[in-house]
Amino acid sequence: MPALDRAGEYGCVVTSETDATTGDFYAIFMLADTVFSAMTAPRVTHATAIGDITHPKGEMWYVGDCTSFTLASGAVCAYRNGT
C-alpha cells in the first residue's frame, strides 16, 4: 500500500520530548519546526549528522525503518509501521 494511503493506519506517536522515542516508524510529520539530535534509520543517509537541519512545520519525512529518534527541539507525529 502506498505510504500516503496508510498514514495513521497503525497509529502514531506524538511527541515534543527530548528523550529518545523508540518504535518502528516509516514517516515523521513535523508539527512544529523541528531539529533532531539523533536517529537510528538505516535508510537515512548521514542520520548521525541530522542536528544541522531544521525540518519545517508541515514537512512529512519518509524515513523507512526508523527504530529510534531524539528531538533537540520541535514536535512531531511519528507514524508506525504495520509490521
C-alpha distances in whole Angstrom, upper triangle without the diagonal:
4,6,8,7,7,10,13,11,13,16,17,21,23,26,29,30,32,31,29,25,24,20,17,15,13,14,17,19,22,24,28,29,28,29,28,31,29,25,24,21,21,19,21,24,27,26,29,31,28,31,32,30,29,26,27,26,23,21,17,17,14,16,14,16,18,21,23,25,28,29,32,32,29,27,23,20,18,14,14,12,11,13
4,6,5,7,9,12,12,14,16,17,20,22,25,27,29,30,30,28,25,23,20,17,15,12,12,15,16,20,22,25,26,25,27,26,29,27,24,23,19,20,17,19,22,25,24,27,28,26,29,30,27,26,23,23,23,20,18,14,14,12,14,12,15,17,20,23,23,26,27,30,29,27,25,21,18,17,14,14,12,13,15
4,5,5,6,10,10,12,13,14,17,18,21,23,25,27,27,24,21,20,17,14,12,8,8,12,13,16,18,21,22,22,23,22,25,23,20,20,17,18,15,17,20,23,21,24,25,23,25,27,23,23,20,20,19,16,14,11,11,8,11,10,13,14,17,19,20,23,23,26,26,23,21,17,15,13,10,11,10,11,14
4,6,6,9,10,13,14,14,17,18,21,23,26,27,28,26,23,22,20,17,14,11,10,12,12,15,17,20,21,21,23,23,26,25,22,22,20,21,18,19,22,25,23,26,27,24,26,27,24,23,19,19,18,14,13,10,12,10,13,13,16,17,20,22,21,24,24,27,26,23,20,17,14,14,11,13,13,14,17
4,6,9,9,12,13,15,18,19,23,25,28,30,30,28,24,23,21,18,15,13,12,15,15,18,20,23,25,24,26,26,29,28,25,25,22,23,21,22,25,28,26,29,30,27,30,31,27,26,23,23,21,18,17,14,15,13,16,15,17,19,21,23,24,26,26,30,29,26,23,19,16,15,12,13,13,13,16
4,6,5,8,10,11,15,17,20,23,25,27,27,25,21,20,17,15,12,10,11,13,14,17,19,22,24,23,25,24,27,26,23,22,20,21,19,21,24,27,24,28,29,26,28,30,27,26,22,22,21,18,17,13,14,12,15,13,15,16,18,21,21,24,24,28,27,24,21,17,14,13,9,10,9,9,13
4,6,8,8,9,12,14,17,20,22,24,24,22,19,18,16,14,11,9,8,10,10,14,15,18,20,20,22,21,24,23,21,21,19,21,19,19,23,25,23,26,27,24,26,27,24,23,19,19,17,14,14,10,12,11,13,13,15,15,17,19,19,21,21,24,23,21,17,14,11,10,7,9,10,11,14
4,5,5,6,10,11,15,18,20,23,23,21,17,17,14,13,11,10,10,11,11,14,15,18,21,20,22,22,24,23,21,21,19,22,21,21,25,27,24,27,28,25,26,28,25,24,20,20,18,16,16,13,14,13,15,15,15,16,17,18,18,21,21,24,23,20,17,13,10,9,6,7,9,10,14
4,6,9,12,15,18,22,23,26,25,23,19,18,15,13,12,12,12,14,14,18,18,22,24,24,26,24,27,26,23,22,21,23,22,23,26,28,26,29,30,27,29,31,28,27,24,24,22,19,19,16,17,15,17,16,16,17,18,20,21,23,24,27,26,24,20,17,13,12,8,8,9,8,12
4,7,10,13,17,20,21,23,23,20,17,15,12,10,10,11,12,13,15,18,19,22,25,23,25,23,25,24,21,20,19,21,20,22,25,27,24,27,29,26,28,30,28,27,24,24,23,20,20,17,17,15,16,15,14,15,15,17,18,21,22,26,25,23,20,16,13,11,7,6,7,6,9
4,7,10,13,17,18,21,20,18,15,14,11,11,10,11,11,12,13,16,16,19,22,21,23,21,24,22,20,20,19,22,21,22,26,27,24,26,28,25,26,29,26,25,22,22,20,18,18,16,16,15,16,16,15,15,15,16,17,19,20,23,22,20,16,13,10,9,6,6,9,9,12
4,6,10,13,15,17,17,15,12,12,10,10,8,10,9,9,10,13,13,16,19,17,19,18,20,19,17,17,17,20,20,20,23,24,21,23,25,22,23,25,23,21,19,19,17,16,16,13,14,14,14,15,14,13,13,14,14,16,16,20,19,16,13,10,6,5,4,5,9,11,14
4,6,10,11,14,13,12,9,10,9,10,9,12,11,9,10,12,12,15,17,15,17,15,18,17,15,16,16,20,20,20,23,23,20,22,23,20,21,23,21,20,18,18,16,16,16,14,14,15,15,16,15,13,12,12,12,13,13,17,16,14,10,8,5,5,7,8,11,14,16
4,7,9,12,13,13,10,12,12,14,12,14,12,10,9,10,9,11,14,13,15,14,17,17,16,18,18,22,22,21,24,24,21,22,23,20,20,22,20,18,16,16,14,14,15,14,15,16,16,18,17,15,15,14,12,13,12,15,13,11,7,6,4,6,9,11,15,17,19
4,6,9,10,10,8,11,13,15,13,16,14,11,11,10,9,11,13,11,13,12,14,15,15,17,18,22,22,20,23,23,19,20,21,18,17,20,18,16,15,16,14,15,15,15,15,17,17,19,18,15,15,13,11,10,9,12,10,9,6,6,7,8,11,13,17,20,22
4,7,9,10,10,13,15,18,16,18,16,12,12,10,9,9,11,9,11,11,13,14,15,18,19,23,23,21,24,23,19,20,20,17,16,18,17,15,14,14,13,15,16,16,16,19,18,21,20,17,17,14,11,9,7,9,7,6,4,7,9,11,15,17,20,23,25
4,5,8,8,12,15,17,17,19,18,14,15,13,13,13,14,11,12,11,12,13,14,17,19,23,24,22,24,22,19,19,20,17,16,19,18,16,16,17,16,18,19,19,18,20,19,22,21,17,16,13,10,8,7,9,8,9,8,10,12,13,16,18,21,24,25
4,7,8,12,15,18,17,20,18,15,16,15,15,14,14,11,10,9,9,10,12,15,18,21,23,20,22,20,17,16,17,15,13,16,16,15,16,18,17,20,19,20,19,21,19,22,20,17,16,12,9,6,5,6,7,9,10,11,14,14,18,19,22,25,26
4,6,10,13,16,16,19,19,16,18,17,17,17,17,14,13,11,10,10,12,14,17,20,22,20,22,20,17,16,18,16,15,18,19,18,18,20,20,22,21,21,20,21,19,21,19,16,14,10,9,6,7,9,11,12,12,13,15,14,18,18,21,24,24
4,6,10,13,13,16,16,14,17,16,17,18,18,15,13,10,9,8,9,10,13,17,19,17,19,18,14,14,16,15,14,18,18,18,18,20,20,22,20,20,18,19,16,18,16,12,10,7,6,4,7,10,12,14,13,13,14,13,16,16,18,21,21
4,7,10,10,14,13,12,14,15,16,17,18,14,14,11,12,10,9,10,13,16,18,17,20,19,15,15,18,16,16,19,19,18,17,20,19,20,19,17,16,16,14,16,14,10,8,6,5,6,9,12,13,13,12,11,11,9,12,12,14,17,18
4,7,9,12,13,13,16,17,18,20,21,17,17,14,14,12,10,9,11,14,16,16,19,19,15,16,19,17,18,21,21,21,20,22,22,22,20,18,17,16,14,14,11,8,6,4,7,9,12,15,17,17,15,13,13,10,12,10,12,15,15
4,6,10,12,12,15,17,19,21,22,19,19,16,17,14,12,10,11,14,16,16,19,20,16,18,21,19,20,24,22,22,21,23,22,22,20,18,16,15,13,12,9,8,5,6,9,12,15,18,19,19,16,14,12,9,10,7,9,11,11
4,7,10,11,15,17,19,22,22,20,20,17,18,15,12,10,10,12,13,14,18,19,16,18,21,19,21,24,22,23,20,23,22,21,19,16,14,13,10,9,6,6,5,8,10,14,16,20,21,20,18,15,13,9,8,6,6,8,8
4,6,8,11,14,16,19,19,17,17,15,17,15,11,10,9,12,12,12,16,18,15,17,19,17,19,22,20,20,17,19,19,18,16,12,11,9,8,7,6,5,6,8,10,13,15,18,19,18,15,12,10,6,5,4,5,9,10
4,7,10,14,16,19,19,17,18,16,18,16,13,12,9,11,10,11,15,17,14,18,19,17,20,22,19,19,16,18,18,16,14,10,9,6,5,5,5,6,9,11,12,15,17,20,20,19,17,13,11,8,6,6,6,9,10
4,7,10,13,15,16,14,15,14,17,15,13,13,11,13,12,11,15,17,14,17,18,16,18,20,17,16,13,15,14,13,10,7,5,4,5,7,9,8,11,12,12,14,15,18,18,16,14,10,8,6,5,8,9,12,14
4,7,9,12,12,11,12,11,14,14,12,13,12,15,14,12,16,17,14,17,17,14,16,17,14,14,10,12,11,10,8,6,5,6,7,10,11,9,12,11,10,12,12,15,14,12,10,6,6,4,6,9,11,15,17
4,6,9,10,10,12,13,16,16,15,17,15,19,17,15,18,19,17,19,19,16,17,18,15,13,9,10,8,7,6,4,6,9,10,13,15,13,16,15,13,14,13,15,14,11,9,6,5,6,8,12,14,17,20
4,5,7,6,10,11,15,16,15,18,17,20,19,17,19,19,17,19,18,15,15,16,13,10,7,7,5,5,5,6,8,11,13,16,17,15,17,16,13,13,11,13,11,8,6,5,7,9,11,15,17,21,23
4,7,8,12,13,17,18,18,20,20,24,22,20,23,23,20,22,21,18,17,19,16,12,10,9,5,6,8,10,12,15,16,19,20,18,20,18,15,15,12,14,11,7,5,5,7,10,13,16,19,22,25
4,6,10,12,15,17,18,21,21,25,24,21,23,22,20,21,20,16,16,16,14,10,8,7,4,7,9,11,13,17,18,21,22,20,21,19,16,15,12,12,9,5,5,7,10,13,16,19,22,25,28
4,7,10,14,16,17,20,20,24,22,19,21,20,18,19,17,14,13,13,10,6,6,4,5,8,9,12,13,16,17,21,22,20,21,19,16,14,11,11,8,5,7,9,12,15,18,21,24,27,29
4,7,10,12,13,17,17,20,20,17,18,17,15,16,14,11,10,11,8,6,5,6,7,10,10,11,11,15,15,19,20,17,18,16,12,11,7,8,5,4,6,8,11,13,16,19,21,25,27
4,7,9,11,15,16,19,18,15,16,14,12,12,11,8,6,8,6,5,6,9,11,13,12,14,12,16,15,18,19,16,17,14,11,9,6,5,5,6,9,10,14,14,17,20,22,26,27
4,6,7,11,12,16,16,13,14,12,9,10,9,6,5,8,8,8,9,12,13,15,14,14,12,14,13,16,16,13,14,11,7,6,4,5,7,8,10,10,13,13,16,18,20,24,25
4,7,11,13,16,17,14,15,12,9,8,8,7,5,9,10,11,12,15,17,19,17,18,15,17,15,18,18,14,14,11,8,6,5,5,9,11,13,13,16,15,19,20,22,26,26
4,7,10,13,14,12,13,10,7,6,8,7,7,11,12,13,14,17,19,20,18,18,15,16,13,16,15,11,11,8,5,5,7,8,12,14,14,14,16,14,17,18,20,23,23
4,6,9,11,9,11,9,6,6,9,8,10,13,13,14,14,17,19,19,17,16,13,13,10,12,11,7,8,6,4,6,9,11,14,15,15,14,15,12,15,15,16,20,20
4,7,9,8,10,10,7,8,11,11,13,16,16,18,17,20,22,22,19,17,14,13,10,11,9,6,6,5,6,9,12,15,17,18,18,16,17,13,15,15,15,18,17
4,6,6,8,9,7,9,12,11,14,17,16,18,16,20,21,21,18,15,12,11,7,7,6,4,6,7,8,12,14,17,19,19,19,16,16,13,14,13,13,16,16
4,6,7,9,8,11,13,13,17,19,18,20,19,22,24,24,20,18,14,12,9,8,7,7,9,11,12,15,18,20,22,23,22,20,20,16,17,16,15,18,16
4,6,9,9,12,14,13,17,18,17,19,18,21,22,22,18,16,12,10,7,6,7,8,11,13,14,17,19,21,23,22,22,19,19,16,16,16,14,17,17
4,6,5,9,10,10,13,14,13,16,14,18,20,19,16,14,10,9,6,8,9,9,12,12,12,15,16,18,20,20,20,17,18,15,16,17,16,19,19
4,6,8,9,9,13,14,13,16,16,19,22,22,18,17,13,12,10,11,12,12,15,15,14,16,18,19,21,21,22,20,21,19,20,20,20,23,23
4,5,5,7,10,11,11,15,15,19,22,22,19,18,15,15,12,14,15,13,15,15,13,15,16,17,19,20,21,20,22,19,21,22,22,25,25
4,5,6,9,11,11,14,14,17,20,20,17,16,13,13,10,12,12,10,12,11,10,11,13,14,16,17,18,17,18,16,18,19,19,23,22
4,6,8,10,11,14,15,19,21,23,20,19,16,17,13,16,15,13,14,12,10,11,13,13,16,18,19,18,20,18,21,21,22,25,25
4,6,7,9,12,14,17,20,22,19,19,16,17,15,17,18,15,17,15,12,12,13,13,15,17,19,19,21,20,22,23,24,28,28
4,5,6,9,10,14,16,18,15,15,13,14,12,16,16,14,15,13,10,10,10,10,12,14,16,15,18,16,19,21,22,26,26
4,6,8,10,14,16,18,16,17,15,17,16,19,19,16,17,15,11,10,9,8,10,12,15,15,18,18,21,23,24,28,28
4,7,10,13,16,18,16,18,16,18,17,20,21,19,20,18,15,14,12,11,12,14,17,17,20,20,23,25,27,30,31
4,6,9,13,15,13,14,12,15,15,18,20,17,20,17,14,13,12,11,11,12,14,15,18,18,20,23,24,28,29
4,6,9,12,10,13,12,16,16,19,21,18,20,18,15,14,11,10,9,9,12,13,16,17,19,22,24,28,29
4,7,9,7,9,9,12,13,17,19,17,19,17,14,14,11,12,10,9,10,10,13,14,16,20,21,25,27
4,6,6,9,10,14,16,19,21,19,22,20,17,16,14,14,12,9,10,11,13,15,17,21,23,26,28
4,6,9,11,15,16,20,22,20,22,20,17,17,14,15,12,9,9,9,11,14,16,20,22,25,28
4,7,10,13,15,18,21,19,22,21,18,19,16,17,15,12,11,10,10,13,14,18,20,23,26
4,6,10,12,15,18,17,20,19,16,17,15,17,15,12,12,10,11,12,13,17,19,22,24
4,6,9,12,15,14,17,17,15,17,15,18,16,14,12,10,9,10,10,14,15,18,20
4,6,9,12,11,14,14,13,15,14,17,16,14,13,10,10,9,10,13,14,17,19
4,6,9,9,13,14,13,16,16,19,19,17,16,13,12,10,10,11,11,15,16
4,6,6,10,11,11,14,15,18,18,17,16,13,13,10,10,11,11,14,15
4,6,10,12,13,16,18,21,22,21,19,16,15,11,11,10,9,12,12
4,6,9,11,15,17,21,22,21,20,16,15,11,11,9,8,11,10
4,6,8,11,14,17,18,18,17,14,13,10,10,9,9,13,12
4,7,11,14,17,19,19,17,15,14,11,11,10,10,13,12
4,7,10,14,16,16,15,13,13,10,12,12,13,16,16
4,7,10,12,13,12,11,12,10,12,13,15,18,19
4,7,9,11,11,11,13,12,15,16,18,22,22
4,5,7,8,9,12,12,15,17,20,23,24
4,7,10,12,15,15,19,21,23,27,28
4,7,10,13,15,19,21,24,27,29
4,7,11,13,16,19,22,25,27
4,7,10,13,16,19,22,25
4,6,10,13,16,19,21
4,6,10,13,16,18
4,7,10,13,15
4,7,9,12
4,6,9
4,6
4
